[in-house]
């Protein structure tokens, strides 16, 4: 027996429903990506205006973390946009690849130095993230232990 909600019962409605859900998802991703971009632009303007020795993107990331941890921004408000930006990250590196092609002579002359800096910087970033994650995990374990002890008393 065919259910009235079955996609076989009315294929046009199911297609329309899928299109509506896709459009809704796209609108959410666009809005959240715009929110993240506006946060970055504001942080960049702040960094330049205050002449901070810090990249606006780094300041924006710090500001986003503060907003998330303080509860002023819920993670679900930025998750879909952040996921999309991360999934399309390759597009953000295309300009760098074009620049590398344009400066082929520099790469031939200094390529090993550039590679050393890139690999070294990547390794340092990976180590820094690993240490930060490990320290955060230790902190969270200590905090959970304190809470458990407080509830046990």
Beta strands, then each sheet from edge to edge (+ up, - down):
end
